[in-house]
């Protein structure tokens, strides 16, 4: 690969200097993570246990929710000494997390970030976290992406979504400058018509990205287009995907189009990167310095136990550094496979889990038959969180869309309906849209809400 002076300077000089100027210890934490990924299991366990003890004590002292939860359960916070003790604390269901945001917000430190997530059950949730958590998240993401060949300073092409409400001209200009300086190339992958896919290929040829990242099925559709049309003219471009499952046949298509360097990640808006695939491509290494990933099986009596190796269970996350609004044993709504904790041939000692089974989004079709990413509605309803409790979209066999909405009030405000219709009309072109206001939307037997349902023709 030819020497890249700007990328080298950006990753090694300008970006580190900018982070230090802003008072962010991103690079110091990244160096720590690159060391701890290969330390002994005893050292990893001691580190996590220390973080966990601090978190539980802090949550008990400074949040009304966890003080009440632990006191009512007769749990002395000082008795939570290690990961083995974590199971004594009740899990945090999503519906409880939704209604306890204020009670879980600590008296200190200050909340640095507040954002909304639709989650796997289609129910909006406000997520708050402090500066410390932000720094750990950033460093953890760069480490995990680095395993896939994505380094700071690399030119990256992102197959991503679009905002439901267009930013102002000033915001667009600011984003464009930021993306240019950071070498980020964002392309809208929500509608994957042949014309749009061809534009993505032209962007690859013209901009020559050093890595491709984005939604799994969007990358798979692009790969199939490249292969079918015989358009590959490049050497291997590392691909890092997430948000959805990439099936084995999809992975074969991606490898044919972009080379064998294909890496899975698992993350969400609540916690960012929770697991990453290394070069061995056998499971996801847990981001153990930042959080705890538990895979739990729900018994017939309602109790929960740790999944055995090879057993599928519900994912529960404890964020070790979010002291501003703690999440302890939060059920994400995802399903994953537990694994035997055998050493990884890559040499990293971080435990592995996966595959993650619970985040497959159905792909819709517009009037011309072009694939349309189901995650499109997640993006839309992030902006609708103040108006809606739940949503579900069903594409009938004749391609019309039925959008079921549980509103916050007894109706959907006209302005909100207008935004929905404009957004859907722009991205699912030519397809009639029916909006149904309903009192609730039944979950599946697994306790999940299918956000997108595509009926067979």
Secondary structure, DSSP 8 states (H G I E B T S, - for coil): ----HHHHHIIIIIHHHHHHHTT--HHHHHHHHHHHTTS-HHHHHHHHHHHHHHHHHHHHHH-HHHHHHHHHTT--GGG--SGGGGGGS--B-HHHHHHTHHHHB-SSS---EEEEE-TTTT--EEEEE-HHHHHHHHHHHHHHHHHTT--TT--EEEEE---SS---HHHHHHHHHHHHHHTEEEEE-SEE-HHHHHHHHHHHHHH--SEEEEEHHHHHHHHHHHHHHT---S---EEEEESS---HHHHHHHHHHH-S-EEEEEEETTTEEEEE--TT-SSEEE-TTTEEEEEEEE-TTS-EEE--TT-EEEEEEEETT--SB--SSEEEEEEEE-------TTS--S-EE--B-S-----EE-TT--EE-TTHHHHHHHTTTTTEEEEEEEE-TTS-EEEEEEESSSS--HHHHHHHHHHHHHHSTT--EEEEE-S-----TTS---SEEE---
